[in-house]
């Protein structure tokens, strides 16, 4: 993706490491895509009723990830408190979705893949959050 290249073009200084920020944004976007695809795959399963909570967790996580990636991509008038808050929300959504998908991972490969994406996203968000003052 062009995330890091785009962040490098920002004309002002940033309080965040641009490479770390780019990696976090890319991981968040990947998680959103995985969650969206997993929700759709769950809806295609014969036992879809057993996957309702998983679909809900997938869609919630995808929406939170989408918003987080957009907020983290903006730096004019940067507010660290908002960035921290959205990162914390993203961590919580990824944990919940990852936990839910883990429960179905042995039966549904899409849930296993999604759980991995959620764990990666959770870790990337924590790493970025740890660098914020």
HELIX and SHEET records of a PDB file:
HELIX    1   1 UNK A    3  UNK A    8  1                                   6    
HELIX    2   2 UNK A   18  UNK A   44  1                                  27    
HELIX    3   3 UNK A   48  UNK A   51  5                                   4    
HELIX    4   4 UNK A   52  UNK A   72  1                                  21    
HELIX    5   5 UNK A   80  UNK A  104  1                                  25    
HELIX    6   6 UNK A  109  UNK A  131  1                                  23    
END                                                                             
